[in-house]
Amino acid sequence: MDFRVLALSLWLWLFPFGVSANDQLDALAELIYQYPTKALTQISALEKQQTADNSSDIDRLRLSMLKCQNLLQLGENEAAINLAQMGEANAKQLKLDQARPYFLNCQADAYLNYDNVQDALPLLDSAITLARRYQQPQALIDALRLRGQLDTNTDNFSSAIEDLRIAIDIYPDIHTQTQNWVWPPQAYVYAAMGSLLYATHDLPQAMYYTNLALNSPDAKGKARHVLLLNASRLALDNQDREYSDQLEKQAKALLPEIGSPLELAYSYAVLASIALDKGRMDTAEEYISIAMNTFKLQNQRAAMMRSTRLLAQIRFAQHRDEAALALMNSAIEQGESLKQYSDLKWFYGILSDYYQTHDNYKLAYEYLQKRFDATELANESMNNTRVLQFKARLNQQGLQLASKENQPTHTSVLKELNIDWAYSTLFLVAMAFLGGAIWYFIDKQNNRAPSAESDSQNLPPQQLLELTLHSAKQGDYPLSLLLLNASQIRQVDLPALMDKLQDKLREQDKLLRYSIDEIVIVLPYTSAVGAQKVVDQITPTIQTLQGTSKVNIGVALMQQFDTLDSLVKRASINQLGKLKGSDPQSDYSPAK
């Protein structure tokens, strides 16, 4: 048989197995969040099957990455940290730097589970930088989600809203990369936005995003159970007791889907807090007792501290004040030992409120002062972390600049060629003539060829904007987009308006009719601050033709993964947010 026919037959026989392996790993990427115990069994089986002969470096690295995320879902944070550190080292060794941000995300997530913000935050920043550099939207979305959750927990809402908005905007592009690795469920990204809005007391919008999470196709198994618990809490705080009961019942039905005892304990702790707020003290006590037994066995000190506080609140509700005070003092001792100042400020607040209701104003004032001190320490700790984070960024930039400056100057061509002086002179003269000839022909060709600017002017408006966006990404310079709704301006006045606006813009700025009622202004080399200055400059011109109506211009700053549609969409969201913010009857919501 011809060897070529044999090779082709062998390739066709092996090809389905390669496709099957990729499909299997893609399915595992969703399974680890939905059914982590089942996923762990499959990962263990694949690890036994993999050898250096029958699997590639990418497949082995990806399986290690999936296992790291799977350990997180099972509550095995220490094992996840060790595996993530090994995985990143292997990715460096194999020259697969595009895989590194995924292991950094896994490591940061584990540190966040330990409430170790100091180590988690720099890892997330590094993961975001690498994900953007190597065009990995799957890693970028997960890192933005985790950093958004962290900023929500530390009341840094402006940063959180920006991270989560970008994550939601680019999620549809999650499978555009050539190699799949691992990605979070879309339901978790929506849920993170819901938690942010809940923290800002915008309960209707929080419920909206939470329902989006529940309706996501990847909200199954454990992921759905976690979402249902959060939704039940939100519905209760939104004064919808009946809906909260329905969601709580659905969450309890999914408890068998939680295979890890530790994760099951966390679920029971959340159920206990919901039962406490609903006035079901016996149920709350039963649930928190189950959770505390597991936390104690697995030495989860932070979880044990918070469970002790919850049990104390149950005792207060049962009018067993002495037992409650003893538990609160125990929780405070644990918090001081762990230096959990964010928790301590709430513990001191509970005792301050208790003593105030019992007319013991001296102790109430003492615990109020302790709460203030704990708040100061918590803010100081977070500020120190962010200062160290910024210093690390500046230090990294300084090292890069220093390495460029300290690079040894290239030795001259003459020394590298190691030839005598006469031949060197002849060589340089020949190179000069050659360079002059090349320059002459290039210049002549450029004079004959039409200019790129004239070509770009002939492009349709949509393609011209896309070209400007692409140039900004390639040149790595900022670009801003302004969106003006011209529905309140007469159509006959629009040409005159655009001429007046063009006079106020720079030559490189682009002014185009994006649709019938929308005008888009693209500002290359312009930051968000500069874009706002342009808005202030052109507003009076628009006002003259728009009449008494308020001029509302949306602003969006280009991100690395932006398309023209996503950039216009974010400008439209910004425009709607300004419009709603100007309405005195509306409540503020950072997601609107």
DACOR-V352368 format. One record per run of one state. SS is the DSSP state (@ for helix, = for strand, . for the rest). FROM is the first residue (numbers start at 1). TO is the last residue. If there is no record, write none. Layout:
BEGIN
SS,FROM,TO
SS,FROM,TO
END
This chain:
BEGIN
.,1,2
@,3,34
.,35,35
@,36,49
.,50,56
@,57,73
.,74,76
@,77,93
.,94,96
@,97,113
.,114,116
@,117,133
.,134,136
@,137,153
.,154,156
@,157,173
.,174,185
@,186,199
.,200,202
@,203,214
.,215,220
@,221,237
.,238,240
@,241,253
.,254,254
@,255,257
.,258,260
@,261,277
.,278,280
@,281,297
.,298,300
@,301,317
.,318,320
@,321,338
.,339,340
@,341,357
.,358,360
@,361,405
.,406,412
@,413,417
.,418,420
@,421,448
.,449,451
@,452,457
.,458,460
@,461,475
.,476,478
=,479,485
.,486,490
@,491,504
.,505,509
=,510,513
.,514,517
=,518,524
.,525,527
@,528,546
.,547,552
=,553,557
.,558,563
@,564,581
.,582,592
END
